[in-house]
Amino acid sequence: MKFRIKDDIPQKELFEYLVKNRKQLIEKKKSMPVNSEPFELNITEEMEVKARKGEIAEDATSFMVKVVANTSMYADNDMDVLGIGAGQKSIDERGTKGKNVIPHLNGHIHTLDALVGDVKDIYYQNLKAGELGIMTTVPQIQGLILESEIIKEYNPKLFNLYKSDKVKQHSIGMQYVKIELAVNDEEYKEEFAIWQKYYDNIINKDRIDKSGYFWYVSEFKLLEVSAVLFGSNELTPTLEIGKGKPSADDTYKDIEPSAKDTQTIDFNYLTQNIFKAHRQ
């Protein structure tokens, strides 16, 4: 479930509503598991990413994939910005082994029939903008990476879609743990301070410039990763098919994203109510 905020009302009215109801909205957002689902997306050619492919035998019954489950410091269609390493505590607590393993699913369906593969690793890694199919001067972007062994027996259709590089986006199921409201208006000192603190590090400033606000998530509980047709965070492609695990030098180390941003992709989305619960 997600909240949608209408984007065609005067900003002053919107900001007043958000700040006045900030505590209740945050508590409501934190009280339920959420899926990052899209509203209306304008996917451009620049965002089409072709996965690096390894050798997969014709009679193979499984193969490895490496996908981007989410991208840090990117404002998604719900105006959520997941901070650097915001899911790390959850990953450390759950890991990829045992009964609480973070699963790889199809379309956020929480049933055994929706299993796609066996998760081998989840970690943060620095990526170049070109790997995500965007044009920007930001030298490195932090991606939440999932490595999974796709099992044909689990889901033959998804097996073939991954094998033929047809799975272009992914999405996470999560629960907010720590979240703050940022508003671009000096009248609201606390919310404006949060805006100033994180604004320079957001990749797609065009989206938050248009809205004038965002929700900054410094910690979330990761529940699952799903293959989806469109994700709320568009920068979630399949990077590798039939590849092995990366070297230790490739994995995430503490970084801060660049303050520069030349993102030029046009994002369009529309909502129906100022406060609307949406269920996939």
PLY file of the C-alpha trace (Angstrom):
ply
format ascii 1.0
element vertex 280
property float x
property float y
property float z
element edge 279
property int vertex1
property int vertex2
end_header
0.00 0.00 0.00
1.21 3.52 -0.85
0.05 7.08 -0.36
-0.42 9.25 -3.41
-0.30 13.02 -3.19
-2.10 15.09 -5.77
0.24 17.22 -7.88
-2.13 19.80 -9.36
-3.06 21.80 -6.28
-1.26 25.03 -5.23
2.04 24.25 -3.50
1.24 26.44 -0.51
-1.89 24.41 0.13
0.00 21.16 -0.39
2.86 22.15 1.93
0.44 23.27 4.63
-1.36 19.93 4.43
1.87 17.88 4.50
3.44 19.75 7.41
0.22 19.87 9.43
-0.29 16.13 9.01
3.38 15.12 8.91
3.38 12.94 12.03
0.19 11.12 11.10
1.35 10.57 7.52
4.70 9.21 8.65
3.10 6.89 11.18
0.67 5.67 8.54
3.47 5.09 6.04
5.51 3.19 8.64
2.59 1.04 9.75
2.31 -1.11 6.64
4.44 -3.03 4.13
4.69 -1.19 0.81
5.55 -2.06 -2.77
7.13 0.40 -5.11
4.63 0.46 -7.91
4.36 3.05 -10.72
1.71 5.57 -11.52
2.35 6.75 -15.04
5.84 6.58 -16.52
7.55 8.08 -19.53
10.26 5.54 -20.32
12.77 6.88 -22.83
15.14 5.10 -25.19
18.05 6.23 -23.05
16.70 4.13 -20.19
16.77 0.88 -22.14
19.57 -1.23 -20.69
20.91 -4.41 -22.26
22.22 -6.92 -19.77
25.70 -8.38 -20.14
25.14 -11.99 -21.11
27.23 -15.04 -20.37
26.96 -18.51 -21.80
23.80 -20.40 -20.88
23.38 -23.96 -22.15
20.22 -24.68 -24.13
19.22 -27.38 -21.66
20.10 -25.32 -18.57
17.60 -25.50 -15.73
19.08 -22.56 -13.86
21.40 -19.59 -14.33
22.56 -16.54 -12.36
21.33 -12.99 -12.81
22.49 -9.73 -11.30
19.81 -7.04 -11.05
19.35 -3.58 -9.54
16.57 -3.86 -6.96
16.60 -0.15 -6.11
18.70 3.01 -6.52
19.73 5.22 -3.62
19.19 9.01 -3.62
16.64 8.77 -6.43
13.18 10.31 -6.08
10.67 7.71 -7.20
7.06 8.23 -8.28
5.92 8.24 -4.66
8.39 11.05 -3.87
10.38 8.67 -1.68
14.16 9.09 -1.62
15.92 6.08 -0.12
19.16 7.20 1.48
22.66 5.77 1.06
22.75 2.31 2.61
19.22 2.71 4.02
18.53 -1.03 3.72
21.89 -2.25 5.03
20.74 -2.96 8.59
17.84 -5.04 7.29
20.14 -6.99 4.97
22.61 -7.63 7.80
19.83 -8.88 10.06
18.18 -11.17 7.52
21.06 -12.15 5.28
20.49 -14.58 2.44
20.35 -17.84 4.38
17.88 -19.45 6.74
14.12 -19.17 7.08
14.05 -15.36 6.87
15.91 -15.07 3.57
14.85 -12.11 1.43
13.05 -13.74 -1.53
13.13 -13.04 -5.28
9.50 -12.90 -6.43
7.27 -12.12 -9.37
5.21 -8.92 -9.09
5.12 -8.62 -5.27
2.98 -11.74 -4.94
3.76 -13.26 -1.56
3.13 -16.92 -2.31
5.37 -19.89 -3.04
4.04 -19.93 -6.60
5.59 -16.48 -7.13
9.17 -17.57 -6.42
11.51 -16.77 -9.32
14.90 -17.86 -8.05
17.12 -18.62 -5.08
18.77 -15.47 -3.71
22.53 -15.82 -3.36
23.50 -12.30 -2.31
22.14 -8.81 -1.67
24.48 -5.83 -1.28
25.09 -2.22 -2.23
27.38 -1.44 -5.16
28.51 1.71 -6.95
27.29 1.90 -10.56
28.04 4.20 -13.44
25.18 6.20 -14.90
25.58 4.40 -18.24
24.86 1.06 -16.58
21.45 2.44 -15.61
20.72 3.96 -19.00
20.68 7.63 -17.95
22.60 10.72 -19.01
24.15 12.47 -16.02
27.50 13.78 -14.83
27.14 11.88 -11.56
30.16 9.55 -11.70
28.76 6.83 -9.47
25.29 5.89 -8.25
24.60 3.47 -5.43
22.49 0.50 -6.47
20.93 -2.16 -4.24
22.07 -5.33 -6.01
20.39 -8.72 -6.00
22.17 -11.85 -7.24
19.78 -14.71 -7.79
19.84 -18.15 -9.35
16.82 -18.27 -11.65
15.19 -21.69 -11.40
13.23 -22.98 -14.40
11.07 -25.27 -12.25
9.86 -22.31 -10.16
8.52 -20.24 -13.03
9.27 -21.34 -16.63
7.88 -18.12 -18.11
10.06 -15.83 -15.96
12.99 -18.19 -16.57
12.68 -17.59 -20.32
12.04 -13.87 -19.92
15.21 -13.41 -17.88
17.15 -15.64 -20.25
16.12 -13.51 -23.25
16.79 -10.22 -21.38
13.13 -9.20 -21.27
13.01 -8.33 -17.55
13.92 -4.64 -17.54
12.78 -3.40 -14.14
12.59 -4.51 -10.54
10.97 -3.32 -7.35
11.32 -3.82 -3.62
8.75 -4.67 -1.00
9.70 -2.79 2.15
8.59 -1.23 5.40
9.64 2.26 6.43
11.65 2.51 9.64
13.03 6.07 9.66
11.46 8.71 7.42
11.44 12.52 7.29
9.53 15.13 5.29
11.46 17.64 3.18
9.73 20.78 1.88
11.18 23.54 -0.28
9.75 26.46 1.67
11.62 28.53 4.27
8.37 29.07 6.18
8.64 25.48 7.44
12.04 25.55 9.13
12.37 21.88 10.11
11.18 20.51 6.77
13.18 23.08 4.79
16.35 22.12 6.70
15.86 18.50 5.60
15.37 19.68 2.01
18.65 21.62 2.14
20.50 18.72 3.78
19.75 16.17 1.07
18.85 18.15 -2.06
22.34 18.31 -3.59
22.75 14.53 -3.45
19.51 13.61 -5.21
20.04 12.24 -8.72
16.84 13.40 -10.42
16.30 16.88 -9.05
13.81 17.65 -11.82
11.20 15.48 -10.10
11.49 17.07 -6.65
11.84 20.56 -8.12
8.43 20.03 -9.70
6.81 18.69 -6.54
8.58 20.91 -4.02
8.76 18.12 -1.46
9.99 14.55 -0.87
10.09 11.90 1.83
13.64 11.04 2.90
13.99 7.44 4.09
17.16 6.85 6.10
16.24 3.28 7.05
13.83 0.68 5.71
13.16 -3.00 6.29
13.65 -4.96 3.07
10.97 -7.63 2.67
11.51 -8.89 -0.88
12.67 -8.05 -4.40
10.35 -8.55 -7.37
10.55 -8.65 -11.14
7.98 -6.12 -12.45
6.90 -4.59 -15.73
7.37 -1.05 -14.38
8.82 -0.04 -11.03
8.30 3.15 -9.08
12.08 3.56 -9.28
12.83 3.22 -13.00
16.58 2.71 -12.57
16.30 -0.99 -11.75
17.49 -3.02 -14.76
18.93 -6.50 -15.14
22.71 -5.98 -15.37
24.05 -9.48 -15.99
22.64 -12.80 -17.13
24.59 -16.00 -16.65
27.40 -14.25 -14.80
29.15 -15.11 -11.56
29.61 -13.01 -8.43
31.55 -9.71 -8.54
34.97 -9.20 -7.04
35.33 -7.60 -3.63
36.56 -4.39 -5.27
33.18 -3.92 -6.97
31.06 -3.93 -3.83
29.75 -0.93 -1.97
31.99 1.16 0.23
30.86 4.26 2.10
30.38 7.02 -0.46
28.42 10.20 -0.88
26.82 10.81 -4.28
27.84 13.82 -6.34
25.94 17.06 -5.87
25.99 17.70 -9.63
23.01 16.65 -11.68
22.21 16.98 -15.36
19.30 14.56 -15.45
17.15 15.45 -18.45
14.58 12.63 -18.55
10.98 13.88 -18.40
8.93 12.07 -15.73
5.14 12.36 -15.77
2.79 11.03 -13.15
-0.76 11.81 -12.05
-2.72 11.14 -8.89
-6.39 11.26 -8.04
-6.67 12.31 -4.37
-4.61 14.42 -1.98
-4.54 11.49 0.42
-5.17 8.16 -1.25
-4.26 4.65 -0.20
-3.26 2.55 -3.18
-3.09 -1.21 -3.12
-1.54 -3.32 -5.87
0 1
1 2
2 3
3 4
4 5
5 6
6 7
7 8
8 9
9 10
10 11
11 12
12 13
13 14
14 15
15 16
16 17
17 18
18 19
19 20
20 21
21 22
22 23
23 24
24 25
25 26
26 27
27 28
28 29
29 30
30 31
31 32
32 33
33 34
34 35
35 36
36 37
37 38
38 39
39 40
40 41
41 42
42 43
43 44
44 45
45 46
46 47
47 48
48 49
49 50
50 51
51 52
52 53
53 54
54 55
55 56
56 57
57 58
58 59
59 60
60 61
61 62
62 63
63 64
64 65
65 66
66 67
67 68
68 69
69 70
70 71
71 72
72 73
73 74
74 75
75 76
76 77
77 78
78 79
79 80
80 81
81 82
82 83
83 84
84 85
85 86
86 87
87 88
88 89
89 90
90 91
91 92
92 93
93 94
94 95
95 96
96 97
97 98
98 99
99 100
100 101
101 102
102 103
103 104
104 105
105 106
106 107
107 108
108 109
109 110
110 111
111 112
112 113
113 114
114 115
115 116
116 117
117 118
118 119
119 120
120 121
121 122
122 123
123 124
124 125
125 126
126 127
127 128
128 129
129 130
130 131
131 132
132 133
133 134
134 135
135 136
136 137
137 138
138 139
139 140
140 141
141 142
142 143
143 144
144 145
145 146
146 147
147 148
148 149
149 150
150 151
151 152
152 153
153 154
154 155
155 156
156 157
157 158
158 159
159 160
160 161
161 162
162 163
163 164
164 165
165 166
166 167
167 168
168 169
169 170
170 171
171 172
172 173
173 174
174 175
175 176
176 177
177 178
178 179
179 180
180 181
181 182
182 183
183 184
184 185
185 186
186 187
187 188
188 189
189 190
190 191
191 192
192 193
193 194
194 195
195 196
196 197
197 198
198 199
199 200
200 201
201 202
202 203
203 204
204 205
205 206
206 207
207 208
208 209
209 210
210 211
211 212
212 213
213 214
214 215
215 216
216 217
217 218
218 219
219 220
220 221
221 222
222 223
223 224
224 225
225 226
226 227
227 228
228 229
229 230
230 231
231 232
232 233
233 234
234 235
235 236
236 237
237 238
238 239
239 240
240 241
241 242
242 243
243 244
244 245
245 246
246 247
247 248
248 249
249 250
250 251
251 252
252 253
253 254
254 255
255 256
256 257
257 258
258 259
259 260
260 261
261 262
262 263
263 264
264 265
265 266
266 267
267 268
268 269
269 270
270 271
271 272
272 273
273 274
274 275
275 276
276 277
277 278
278 279
